[in-house]
């Protein structure tokens, strides 16, 4: 199993707009081999931002990498720069390979 996460520091007050942008987007993840699960997670807040993470679970890291090279990925991310004013800096990617599961 491979878990891919992007962390976003969403400007305080822009949380609703950020969540709405995610709810309304065409994900196309289910079209991809190895895709298992997706969640958008809201974390703690500071005076400046609220932390969010997009969290996808894949059968293998290769399945995730195939997603990043796919037409589906390009189509989904085509307008992603338009939501940049909602968050601080660039999303921070973290990828994890499973070493144990229950």
BELBEL-V871836 format. One record per backbone hydrogen bond with DSSP energy under -0.5 kcal/mol. CO is the residue of the C=O (numbers start at 0). NH is the residue of the N-H. E is the energy in kcal/mol with one decimal. If there is no record, write none. Layout:
# BELBEL-V871836
CO,NH,E / CO,NH,E
This chain:
# BELBEL-V871836
0,97,-2.7 / 1,57,-3.1 / 2,95,-2.7 / 3,55,-2.8 / 4,93,-2.9 / 5,53,-2.5 / 6,91,-2.3 / 7,9,-0.9 / 7,51,-2.6 / 8,87,-3.4 / 9,49,-2.5 / 10,13,-2.5 / 13,17,-2.4 / 14,18,-2.8 / 15,19,-2.5 / 16,20,-2.1 / 17,21,-1.6 / 18,22,-2.6 / 19,23,-2.0 / 20,24,-0.6 / 21,24,-0.6 / 24,26,-0.9 / 27,30,-1.0 / 28,31,-2.3 / 31,34,-1.5 / 33,58,-2.4 / 36,56,-2.5 / 38,40,-0.6 / 38,54,-3.0 / 40,52,-2.2 / 43,50,-2.7 / 47,11,-2.1 / 48,45,-3.3 / 49,9,-2.7 / 50,42,-4.2 / 51,7,-2.8 / 52,40,-3.3 / 53,5,-1.8 / 54,38,-2.0 / 55,3,-2.6 / 56,35,-3.0 / 56,36,-1.4 / 57,1,-2.5 / 59,63,-1.6 / 60,64,-2.8 / 61,65,-2.3 / 62,66,-1.7 / 63,67,-1.9 / 64,68,-0.9 / 65,68,-0.6 / 66,69,-1.4 / 69,73,-1.9 / 70,74,-2.6 / 71,75,-2.4 / 72,76,-2.2 / 73,77,-0.6 / 74,77,-0.6 / 76,79,-1.5 / 78,81,-1.8 / 79,82,-1.6 / 80,83,-1.4 / 82,85,-2.2 / 83,86,-1.8 / 85,10,-2.6 / 87,8,-0.6 / 90,92,-0.6 / 91,6,-2.7 / 93,4,-3.0 / 95,2,-3.0
